[in-house]
Amino acid sequence: MHITNVEEYLSVHEKRQIRNGRSGALVWETEGKYVLKYVQRAALPEPEVYKLYQNEAHFYRLWEQKRNEKILTCLPEVLDVQVSDQEILILMKKYQELSGEEAGEELLERIMGALAVIHTQEIPAFLRREQKQPEYLGEDQIESCLAGWRSVLAEHEGMFDEGILTKAAADINEVIGWHHEEEQVLNHGDFHWDNLLQKENGDIVVCDWQGVNAGGASGDISFFLSRLGANGITMDREKAAESYCRKRFQLTGQSISREDLLRHMDAANMMTSFQFWHQYLHGSDCDRVRRIYEKMKISL
């Protein structure tokens, strides 16, 4: 299927706009069977985001050429991809959304299995970069994070041990340096519940690949669990790591250390919590703040 004109295609197909996100992409469901994503560089509020959509389009195009390979069980079937310097169009099959009522060990096993498949694929050439030095935080950055967190904690006076925050600030660069040594794999980069779908047979499908990159396996896993926890859904992190490592072994015949993976997950959570989460927690209840705040406790 090839779309020559987006407006013409939408005018002759039953459609429902399902997203008009802050990033500027337009997304429609058509005929109840397809999803059309359309991005115009000129319409983006942040033009630099266009490069990420280009990465997604190139990634889909690359893997559509490998339709018979295992990874395509966890990628949406893409029917048309068009990418230029100014416009991007991606047409793919529509799949079922996951239900929060399904959250449990069986679903966790399937999700971690899909992620292991992704992480064992070769990193595409267009994503390969010479590994940089660790991105240590400067004193001004650390002070900014401290101030951000203190403003969040001030909304819950007397409810939190500020020693956790002080120690995180003192240890953050040591954690960044250690975590930087994790093996690099193909990462989704935005692996969370809303980007997971499923086929009728229960196979997990992973969508929205703008953040695709080379990174540590722990980043995708810890981000997934952290986002779930922040939304009040708990999945056992040790079972997640165990399921993931078991699937990696089945795929490659090589074992990876569950303990090292858990430590890197702790490091990824600590770094994300310290640097970013304070920006999103103002006005949150005490329990939600606590779930994020306590992820800054780590011992390497």
Secondary structure as UniProt FT lines:
FT   HELIX           6..11
FT   STRAND          15..20
FT   TURN            22..23
FT   STRAND          26..30
FT   TURN            31..33
FT   STRAND          34..40
FT   HELIX           41..43
FT   HELIX           47..49
FT   HELIX           50..64
FT   TURN            65..68
FT   HELIX           70..74
FT   STRAND          78..83
FT   STRAND          87..93
FT   STRAND          96..97
FT   HELIX           100..102
FT   HELIX           105..119
FT   HELIX           125..127
FT   HELIX           139..153
FT   HELIX           154..156
FT   TURN            157..158
FT   HELIX           162..179
FT   TURN            180..181
FT   STRAND          184..187
FT   HELIX           193..195
FT   STRAND          196..198
FT   TURN            200..201
FT   STRAND          204..206
FT   TURN            210..211
FT   STRAND          213..216
FT   HELIX           217..230
FT   TURN            231..232
FT   HELIX           237..252
FT   HELIX           258..275
FT   HELIX           277..279
FT   TURN            282..283
FT   HELIX           286..293
FT   HELIX           294..296
//
